[in-house]
Structures are given as structure tokens and as C-alpha cells.
Amino acid sequence: MTASTKLSNQVALVTGAAQGLGLGVARRLAADGARVVLADRSAAVLTVAGELAGASGRICGVADSGAVDRLVAAIVADLGRLDILVANAGIGGGGPLADMADDAFRRIVAVNLEGTFHCCRAAARAMLPRASGVIVTVGSIFGRDTPAGAGAYGATKAGVVALTQALARELGPHGIRVNCISPGNMATDLHWAALRRRAAREERPFEALRDETRRAIPLGRHGTPEDIGAAVSFLASPDAAYITGQTINVDGGFQPR
């Protein structure tokens, strides 16, 4: 990782930051000079935030709109502003839609889609008075090509892309840029859990499915939190000053079959 000071004096909020992609993004933004607030529903976020210079951790579940509003208000009160939002918090799960319970479907929607909306709305309200800011949402390759067993998850991620496009058009005239990062097959607990569920449904060894997935990636490896952190850092920086309303695929060239 090549760190810089390109985000110096910027205040960033990263949700779902206790582990995985969110933690990788938070580490990169902090390394590039931002003052980062890590948020997660898990108390582990307090520990990992303590390992980053100048960072702080907050416990917050994004499905609770009031909790998100209070979090952003506290950031503005404590740090003076919010410059960057990375709306990363999300959950996996699901299964065949015909077998899915209402509560299971609603939970995925509540976190992945409604939670992203809650965070973007709160961030936009904080950024509008200053007429500047950057919002980065997190989609998925499943949002553009959804396999069997991932209908609920894929629907929420497709919704995140649509939300991003609308926000970019609404907020662009106010100096606020909005883009989406769409990760591919990432070496995270969320991805491994999804592969294990699929392996169980198909009665195949997890290792065989993991290796098959890797072989389908032209770059020959799973992605990492560092890969996503680098892409987010670029979009949050002045180098991306004329980029908004875009979905950037960070997937090693993977093309769903």
C-alpha cells in the first residue's frame, strides 16, 4: 500500500468497519491522512479503531435510522464536519426465494438497502450546508448478475446502484460527488460464508467451490480489503474530482456466467 497525505484534514465515516472490507477501507483512508470514524453494530469496532492513529469507533446499526442520524450529528458536533461517507455496512444470507421467510428477506433489505439510504441521507444533510463532500456506496457483482440463492442480496445491491445514480444527480449541483464500488469475489468472511452455503446446497466440498471461483477470475486471485480501500481512497480524493454517478467494478475482471 502506498500511503499519502491526499486526504489530510478530511473527516471520514466508514460503516461496517469492524472487519473485512470496511476495516480495509478505514485503514487506507487513515493512512492517507483522513480522520476516520469507524462504525459498526459490533463492539469490536472500538478495539480496531484504537489501532488507527487519530481514529475513533462508534457502535451503530445502520438499519436504525435514528441511530444513524445521531451518529452523523455527533461527528459534526465533535469534528466540525463530515467530508467522506463510505456506506459499506451490509449482510449476506438468503437462499432460494420460494423458501425464504418474510423476516429473512426484510432483514437483508433493512441493512443493505435501507441502511445505505439512512447513511446517505444523513451524510447528505450534513454536507449540503458546506456544498462539498464525497459519498461512496458499496454494491456487489451480484447486483448486476444475481445467481440462484442470492436473490434478496442481489436485489439490495442493485438497489444501491440505483440509489447512487439518483443521489449523484441530486447532489452534484451542490458540489457533492456520489459513486459506488462494486466488489467481486473478495477474501472476506462474508464471501466464505456465501460459498459454504452454496457448497451445502450443491453438496460439494467448500474447497472445490473456492478454487473453482478463483479460476474464473482473470487476475487469478480473490480480492482483498486493501484492493477496495485503494479504490475508495481514489474516489474520495481530488484525483476523482470529475467522477460522479459511476459504479466501479473492483472484481479482477470476473464476468458472471
C-alpha positions, 0 to 999 in steps of 0.5 A: 500500500502506498500511503499519502497525505491526499486526504489530510484534514478530511473527516471520514465515516466508514460503516461496517468497519469492524472487519473485512472490507470496511476495516480495509477501507478505514485503514487506507483512508487513515493512512492517507491522512483522513480522520476516520470514524469507524462504525459498526453494530459490533463492539469490536469496532472500538478495539480496531479503531484504537489501532488507527492513529487519530481514529475513533469507533462508534457502535451503530446499526445502520438499519436504525435510522435514528441511530444513524442520524445521531451518529452523523450529528455527533461527528459534526458536533465533535469534528466540525464536519463530515467530508467522506461517507463510505456506506459499506455496512451490509449482510449476506444470507438468503437462499432460494426465494420460494423458501425464504421467510418474510423476516429473512428477506426484510432483514437483508433489505433493512441493512443493505438497502435501507441502511445505505439510504439512512447513511446517505441521507444523513451524510447528505444533510450534513454536507449540503450546508458546506456544498462539498463532500464525497459519498461512496456506496458499496454494491456487489457483482451480484447486483448486476448478475444475481445467481440462484440463492442470492436473490434478496442480496442481489436485489439490495445491491442493485438497489444501491446502484440505483440509489447512487445514480439518483443521489449523484444527480441530486447532489452534484449541483451542490458540489457533492460527488456520489459513486459506488464500488462494486466488489467481486469475489473478495477474501472476506468472511462474508464471501466464505460464508456465501460459498459454504452455503452454496457448497451445502446446497450443491453438496460439494466440498467448500474447497472445490467451490473456492478454487473453482471461483478463483479460476474464473477470475482473470487476475487469478486471485480473490480480492482483498480489503486493501484492493477496495480501500485503494479504490475508495481512497481514489474516489474520495480524493481530488484525483476523482474530482470529475467522477460522479454517478459511476459504479466501479467494478473492483472484481479482477475482471470476473464476468458472471456466467 
